[in-house]
Each structure stands twice: as C-alpha cells, then as structure tokens.
Amino acid sequence: MTAQSPAATRVLVTGATGFLGRQVLRALMAHPRARPVAACRNPARLPADFPGEVRSGDLLDAGYRRRVVRDVDVVCHTGTWGAFWGHADAERTHFLEPALDLLEQSRRAGVRRFLLASTVAVAAPSRDGSPVDDFAPPAPTGFWPHADRLIELDRRMEQTAGRDGTGMVTLRLGHFVGAGNTLGLVPALVPRLRTRLVPWLAGGRGRLALTADTDLGEGVALAALADGLEPYESFNICGPEFPTMREVVGFLAAETGLPAPRFSVSYGAGYAFGRLMEALHPVLPGSSPFLTRSLVRVAEDRYCPTDYAERKLGYVPKKDWRTAVRESLDELRPRGFPWPRLAQRV
Ligand SMILES: NC(=O)c1ccc[n+]([C@@H]2O[C@H](COP(=O)([O-])OP(=O)(O)OC[C@H]3O[C@@H](n4cnc5c(N)ncnc54)[C@H](OP(=O)(O)O)[C@@H]3O)[C@@H](O)[C@H]2O)c1
C-alpha cells in the first residue's frame, strides 16, 4: 500500500467481503489519496492484506447504520441484499429501507458523497442501436423488484442531492464478470447451457454491457475520489467493448465445450417464458427459476459508452471481457459449474 497523506479521503465500503466490495477495497488500497474503511458482517473474509479500519456489523441493524457512517468522507454502498427475480417484500425490508436509512444517516453525519452501485439495466435498452446516456431516465420494469427499488433509491438520491453538502453519485455498472462473481451472467448461464434449452434472444444480436472485476473497482474508486462533481451525478461504468450475446455465449460454449444455442426466440417470447418459469418456480425443483425476466432484460441490446466517466472521473476501462470470463470459468470449473442461487439468502 502507498503511504497516505494526512488529508487522505476516508472512504467507507459496504459489503467489503462481496465481489464488488472487494474490488473497490483493492482499488482504494492502491490509491495514495484514499483511506478505505471496510464495512462487513464477517471481517475474517476480508482480504488478508487489508491494513485499514474495519467496522463490522449488519446493515439491517439501525444502530449500526448510524455508527458506521461516522467520521468518513465518502460512502460506497456496494454491499446490498439482492435477487434476480421476485422477493418483493425482502427487496423492501432487506434492501430499500436499510439503504434509504443509510443515505439519511450519511447526510446527518456530514458525509460528502454517497455512491450507489446500480446497474445499466435500470435504463431502457438501446433503441435502434443508439447509445444509452449516463442520465437516460430510469425505466421501471414492473417485474424485477430489485431493479425497481434501485430506481426508487436513485430517485431519492437525485431529490436530496446537495442537501447538507452531501453529493450523490449513481453508478450504472455493467454486468459483472470475473473470478469471485457468484450472482452474475457467467455463473448463471453455464449450467443452463448444459441443458441445451437456452435459446438465442433476438438472434443473439443484443450487445452486452459487461464490466470486469478490476475495472469495476477502479470505476467506483475514481467516483469516490474525483473532484469537481455536480451534486447529482450518474455514470455508465462499463468495459472497453460491448460484445453481442452471440459472441459471449459462443465464447462460453467454446471454452467449456458445451453446445451453443440452436434456435432463437424474440425478447417478447423470452419475457413470456421467464414469467412462466418464475410462476412455476415454487412447484419445480431447483433453487431458482430456469429463466427469469431479469435475465432477459440484461440480455437486451445495451450500448452504454463511458465517455462521460472518462471526462469527469478519468475512468478508462482496460480489462478484456474474455480474460475476465476465462478467470470466472477457471474458478467455477473445479466445482463442476454449480447452479447458483439467483438470490442472496434472507
Ligand atoms: N451482478 C451484477 O452484474 C450487478 C450489476 C450491477 C449492479 N449490481 C449490484 O451490486 C451489488 C453487489 O453485487 P455483488 O456481486 O458484489 O454481490 P455479493 O458478492 O453477493 O456481495 C454482496 C455483499 O453485501 C453484503 N450484505 C448483504 N446484506 C448485508 C447486510 N444486511 N449487512 C451487511 N452486509 C450485507 C454481503 O455480505 P456477506 O459477505 O457477509 O454475505 C456481501 O458482502 C448487488 O446487490 C447489485 O445491486 C450487480
């Protein structure tokens, strides 16, 4: 770790033991201007070389939420409960309500900046191939409570931005790829490909906004430390390329020896099948539905350029998606590509 100046920015990272949180911690550890503070439930799972302050506790505990944001400059809310389908009540009690309160406690504690790890999937997909702007209006799904609660939280951030000097930054992160990612496209797709029941969606022509592990960490760290931001900001944080579904699934198939899809259906048919699978999930075997409507939503065409993040944050994505996907596969292969739960445990 680099020596820190006394004026280093104290950055609290929630979910510091999660996939995203670990990447953010690592990026901040390498940054001379940052003093990262790890917030997590189980400090034993933090990187062994993390030298900084640890504040352990559960974000469902109101007292902890009040204490954890004291004496920090920036809060990166990167550790949240979440699910790829349904769970509407838990999304309120385990995600939205604690997050709204953490936001309020941060403001009261005089935190200068609050960052939210959101997703590119809150906006509507590219229409006619056009880019999706960083500030494109969020488009509630009506079927994916996690995305819809993220939109609600973002709206509150925009409404209260700058109040008491607390700036708000929404990060529209691309779909995560890399070793250690458990709730994501690669771990979800590979066991499904094995069933030979996965179709192309719209011919596999949709571009996927993927972001590799280290680019995620760097993007969030830069947004935590940047000078000259407006009271409310929103940034696309994606990788250097936007491969099509056909390229990504073709690559997965080639790397694993599994068959690529043999037929294609429209997004509409994908949504209808996803809805059916979600409805039948309680009576079918398995921890999660075979297809969820959220998976269809993330597979829609999304070209979300990062020029604004480059201009204001100096964010330049570097890691090739193929490298990150390969690293993820190398980690999952010895475990036989297990079926992941598409929801965190309540
Ligand atoms: N997957 C994607 O492609 C994607 C894309 C864009 C945005 N996101 C957002 O990024 C978030 C983080 O994703 P991830 O892949 O890093 O998930 P993850 O690996 O499951 O990490 C989630 C973290 O949140 C912590 N956490 C959950 N409930 C908590 C609580 N009550 N108190 C304290 N900590 C709690 C977990 O703690 P433990 O380690 O103790 O379990 C874990 O460290 C997601 O929720 C999602 O909203 C995801």
The ligand as a Gaussian input file, in Angstrom:
#p B3LYP/6-31G(d) Opt

LIG

0 1
 N      -24.306000      -8.764000     -10.626000
 C      -24.253000      -7.761000     -11.445000
 O      -23.933000      -7.916000     -12.616000
 C      -24.559000      -6.364000     -10.934000
 C      -24.535000      -5.337000     -11.852000
 C      -24.745000      -4.063000     -11.401000
 C      -25.007000      -3.815000     -10.048000
 N      -25.030000      -4.848000      -9.158000
 C      -25.278000      -4.518000      -7.728000
 O      -24.100000      -4.756000      -6.971000
 C      -24.456000      -5.298000      -5.706000
 C      -23.297000      -6.126000      -5.172000
 O      -23.123000      -7.266000      -6.009000
 P      -22.033000      -8.383000      -5.680000
 O      -21.906000      -9.246000      -6.890000
 O      -20.818000      -7.753000      -5.098000
 O      -22.806000      -9.209000      -4.566000
 P      -22.205000     -10.158000      -3.437000
 O      -20.880000     -10.720000      -3.850000
 O      -23.288000     -11.103000      -3.057000
 O      -21.939000      -9.167000      -2.241000
 C      -22.971000      -8.575000      -1.503000
 C      -22.356000      -8.055000      -0.224000
 O      -23.384000      -7.419000       0.529000
 C      -23.247000      -7.828000       1.860000
 N      -24.505000      -7.749000       2.574000
 C      -25.720000      -8.217000       2.196000
 N      -26.630000      -7.995000       3.171000
 C      -25.956000      -7.348000       4.164000
 C      -26.341000      -6.874000       5.436000
 N      -27.601000      -6.991000       5.877000
 N      -25.410000      -6.274000       6.224000
 C      -24.123000      -6.145000       5.792000
 N      -23.703000      -6.599000       4.609000
 C      -24.605000      -7.196000       3.799000
 C      -22.768000      -9.275000       1.779000
 O      -22.180000      -9.637000       2.999000
 P      -21.587000     -11.114000       3.297000
 O      -20.250000     -11.145000       2.587000
 O      -21.487000     -11.147000       4.775000
 O      -22.583000     -12.072000       2.724000
 C      -21.780000      -9.164000       0.635000
 O      -20.516000      -8.773000       1.103000
 C      -25.739000      -6.094000      -5.991000
 O      -26.600000      -6.119000      -4.894000
 C      -26.396000      -5.349000      -7.144000
 O      -27.396000      -4.473000      -6.699000
 C      -24.810000      -6.098000      -9.596000

